[in-house]
Amino acid sequence: MNAPAQPAAQASAAAEPSAAGNPGDPAAAAGTTPGASPEQAQFVAWLRLVAPYIHAFRGKTFVVAVPGELIQAGSLNALVQDLSLLHAMGMRIVLVHGSRPQVNEQLRLRGVQAHYAEGLRITDPVALECAKEASGEIRLDLEAAFSQGLPNTPMAHSAVRVVSGNLVTARPVGIVDGVDYQQTGLVRKIDVQTIRFALNSGAMVLLSPLGYSPTGEAFNLSMEDVAASTAIALDADKLIVLAETGGVFDADGSLRREVSEAETKALLAAGTLPEDTAFTLRHALRACEGGVARAHIIPYGLDGSVLLELFQHDGVGTMLVEETLEALREAGPDDVGGLLALLRPLEEDGTLVRRDRGLIEREIANFTVIEHDGVIFGCAALYAFPEEGIGEMAALAVNPQVQGRGDGERLLQRIEQRARAAGLKRVFVLTTRTMHWFLKRGFVLASVDQLPKQRRGLYNWQRKSLVLIKQL
Ligand SMILES: CC(C)(COP(=O)(O)OP(=O)(O)OC[C@H]1O[C@@H](n2cnc3c(N)ncnc32)[C@H](O)[C@@H]1OP(=O)(O)O)[C@@H](O)C(=O)NCCC(=O)NCCS
């Protein structure tokens, strides 16, 4: 991170209260340091709110796929400003651009029709020339945009170096079902060593949707293939694809904020998604299956969507989450024994309320479990109060042998996901010993009066559990 000294100094100067203070401010009248104005307080609160994300993302590798449509829509400059900011905050960025509309425009200018089969362009020699021209132009535009540094713009002092080159090896798609795809290719290999070298030296890496074969030919590739392959090869922390649809939507038009690998497979198998969403999602799934922790599909039409997705809890697109070898899944009747074994010691030392076998059997569908090699290592349950739009997360427990590895957090996220899917707006917990764990995860202290009516009646006043609520 090359944080120039000057902007920091300017920022701290701007945050200082003015010497004159606010007119009418009693502190100013008394000659003491005046309080912050509402705007200053809001600014400071906002910056503090994003601080955890900045800390978490520093040094992380993000592959960002930018479609040609975004460039055509004139949104390149805003995106470049946002990516420069991420770069300055220490994130390692590989940018992959697309060029679909630009290639089509070149073909149109030459009076040549574009040919596709199974959604894939057939790249004849003319189309390849167009792809080279389009990529060359976009690459130069991107390099120019990252070179901006006029004072009083978000790019002042940014000094982002962009490195690109022959970093993608391609192979031909070949002849499939009798269709010769000619110079349309697939990624064969990514030059990880050179990309890492460039990233380590503080540069941003730019990849075009073109690859080269050992025979010295150029192949036209899809942006999504290059981006997913690069994210896998680099073992990136995130793949972020800017897309027109900006995520996965349910039949009722509501955005799916988070989907698991298993859900994604089911969605793709159902065949109901729009073709372009399915195409993007297939590559996002491939990235997660290949070890990329998170793949985000976000709208390119929304100004600042990359920042909103990264720095806001809920984000603006759909996030596909990698599933680890441990299975996080909803519980079934066979899990009752495992659940009892996990919960009993915590019930005996008073951490959790006692639940007998019959109760767990009846309520098994409320439980989510983490299983490893057939053993239940963690669990949590959701009890919904739909009339009041709230749910209770109960019986959260992780086997002491594996605590501190994030399983508690994963269970909480799944319960929140289940609650959102059930249309709930808030979740609450009752706890006697784990308040701080919940506070750290966005819960706030509440009172017994705020519990749903039915639950209030069952509150155990002797146990004196604390009530914590989180907005979803
Ligand atoms: C609370 C619990 C589910 C967390 O599970 P986990 O898998 O260890 O959770 P994570 O790995 O996501 O989080 C671990 C972090 O939580 C902290 N933590 C664990 N128990 C805590 C507690 N009682 N209070 C505050 N923080 C706690 C750990 O120190 C660790 O912090 P770090 O990341 O700064 O090192 C687990 O400790 C547990 O089963 N506790 C007993 C049952 C319980 O209290 N359940 C809640 C009933 S409402």
Ligand as a Chemical Component Dictionary entry (heavy atoms), coordinates in Angstrom:
data_LIG
# 
_chem_comp.id                   LIG 
_chem_comp.type                 NON-POLYMER 
_chem_comp.pdbx_formal_charge   0 
_chem_comp.three_letter_code    LIG 
# 
loop_
_chem_comp_atom.comp_id 
_chem_comp_atom.atom_id 
_chem_comp_atom.alt_atom_id 
_chem_comp_atom.type_symbol 
_chem_comp_atom.charge 
_chem_comp_atom.model_Cartn_x 
_chem_comp_atom.model_Cartn_y 
_chem_comp_atom.model_Cartn_z 
_chem_comp_atom.pdbx_ordinal 
LIG C1  C1  C 0 -20.611 -19.563 21.428 1  
LIG C2  C2  C 0 -20.088 -20.697 20.549 2  
LIG C3  C3  C 0 -21.253 -21.338 19.817 3  
LIG C4  C4  C 0 -19.093 -20.131 19.549 4  
LIG O1  O1  O 0 -18.664 -21.168 18.687 5  
LIG P1  P1  P 0 -17.250 -21.102 17.904 6  
LIG O2  O2  O 0 -17.277 -22.104 16.819 7  
LIG O3  O3  O 0 -16.152 -21.163 18.882 8  
LIG O4  O4  O 0 -17.383 -19.641 17.296 9  
LIG P2  P2  P 0 -16.432 -18.900 16.294 10 
LIG O5  O5  O 0 -15.258 -19.749 15.963 11 
LIG O6  O6  O 0 -17.283 -18.405 15.198 12 
LIG O7  O7  O 0 -16.000 -17.661 17.202 13 
LIG C5  C5  C 0 -14.946 -17.808 18.117 14 
LIG C6  C6  C 0 -14.725 -16.491 18.850 15 
LIG O8  O8  O 0 -15.758 -16.319 19.819 16 
LIG C7  C7  C 0 -15.173 -16.101 21.088 17 
LIG N1  N1  N 0 -16.051 -16.656 22.128 18 
LIG C8  C8  C 0 -16.341 -17.935 22.371 19 
LIG N2  N2  N 0 -17.208 -18.013 23.418 20 
LIG C9  C9  C 0 -17.454 -16.753 23.806 21 
LIG C10 C10 C 0 -18.251 -16.177 24.828 22 
LIG N3  N3  N 0 -18.950 -16.916 25.690 23 
LIG N4  N4  N 0 -18.278 -14.839 24.922 24 
LIG C11 C11 C 0 -17.561 -14.062 24.083 25 
LIG N5  N5  N 0 -16.800 -14.551 23.101 26 
LIG C12 C12 C 0 -16.729 -15.889 22.969 27 
LIG C13 C13 C 0 -13.848 -16.838 21.004 28 
LIG O9  O9  O 0 -12.941 -16.346 21.943 29 
LIG C14 C14 C 0 -13.414 -16.507 19.588 30 
LIG O10 O10 O 0 -12.916 -15.198 19.549 31 
LIG P3  P3  P 0 -11.716 -14.797 18.554 32 
LIG O11 O11 O 0 -12.222 -15.082 17.183 33 
LIG O12 O12 O 0 -11.520 -13.345 18.850 34 
LIG O13 O13 O 0 -10.596 -15.681 18.959 35 
LIG C15 C15 C 0 -19.327 -21.770 21.385 36 
LIG O14 O14 O 0 -18.360 -21.127 22.164 37 
LIG C16 C16 C 0 -20.217 -22.589 22.276 38 
LIG O15 O15 O 0 -20.723 -23.637 21.895 39 
LIG N6  N6  N 0 -20.395 -22.121 23.540 40 
LIG C17 C17 C 0 -21.213 -22.830 24.465 41 
LIG C18 C18 C 0 -22.667 -22.733 24.154 42 
LIG C19 C19 C 0 -23.208 -21.338 24.174 43 
LIG O16 O16 O 0 -22.798 -20.504 24.959 44 
LIG N7  N7  N 0 -24.159 -21.084 23.286 45 
LIG C20 C20 C 0 -24.862 -19.849 23.159 46 
LIG C21 C21 C 0 -26.106 -20.034 23.932 47 
LIG S1  S1  S 0 -27.225 -18.746 23.593 48 
# 
loop_
_chem_comp_bond.comp_id 
_chem_comp_bond.atom_id_1 
_chem_comp_bond.atom_id_2 
_chem_comp_bond.value_order 
_chem_comp_bond.pdbx_ordinal 
LIG C1  C2  SING 1  
LIG C2  C3  SING 2  
LIG C2  C4  SING 3  
LIG C2  C15 SING 4  
LIG C4  O1  SING 5  
LIG O1  P1  SING 6  
LIG P1  O2  DOUB 7  
LIG P1  O3  SING 8  
LIG P1  O4  SING 9  
LIG O4  P2  SING 10 
LIG P2  O5  DOUB 11 
LIG P2  O6  SING 12 
LIG P2  O7  SING 13 
LIG O7  C5  SING 14 
LIG C5  C6  SING 15 
LIG C6  O8  SING 16 
LIG C6  C14 SING 17 
LIG O8  C7  SING 18 
LIG C7  N1  SING 19 
LIG C7  C13 SING 20 
LIG N1  C8  SING 21 
LIG N1  C12 SING 22 
LIG C8  N2  DOUB 23 
LIG N2  C9  SING 24 
LIG C9  C10 SING 25 
LIG C9  C12 DOUB 26 
LIG C10 N3  SING 27 
LIG C10 N4  DOUB 28 
LIG N4  C11 SING 29 
LIG C11 N5  DOUB 30 
LIG N5  C12 SING 31 
LIG C13 O9  SING 32 
LIG C13 C14 SING 33 
LIG C14 O10 SING 34 
LIG O10 P3  SING 35 
LIG P3  O11 DOUB 36 
LIG P3  O12 SING 37 
LIG P3  O13 SING 38 
LIG C15 O14 SING 39 
LIG C15 C16 SING 40 
LIG C16 O15 DOUB 41 
LIG C16 N6  SING 42 
LIG N6  C17 SING 43 
LIG C17 C18 SING 44 
LIG C18 C19 SING 45 
LIG C19 O16 DOUB 46 
LIG C19 N7  SING 47 
LIG N7  C20 SING 48 
LIG C20 C21 SING 49 
LIG C21 S1  SING 50 
# 
